Amino acid sequence: MQIDLHPSAQEQATGNSDSIMEPNFCARSVVVKITAISVNLLGTITFKLQHSPDNETWFDVPSMTTVGLSAVGTTIVSVDPTFSCFDNMRLAWTFNNANSVTFYSSVLGSK
């Protein structure tokens, strides 16, 4: 099962995607495809999958965080076994000395 978290679009600051409700979802991998990126010297952008039981309090999904990314390409972060998420999920990104990024993201897993 694949759930799209962020359509291919540009972001210019730290933020997060809209939340997606998917009860009983078990996450296996998060996929981030960067098609354009602008970072300053030693700048990076980090992406992480988060989940929430109430759509208000958010927790990082363990081991589903990318390293600091600074180039175009596709990054996949996987866990084994799958991780049972709370009902709500979103993707969060953090700019570190960065200007913009255009990317697509999805989470892969099962119910």
Summary of the structure (lengths in Angstrom):
residues: 111
radius of gyration: 13.4
end to end distance: 7.9
largest distance: 42.0
contacts: 345
relative contact order: 0.43
helix: 0%
strand: 76%
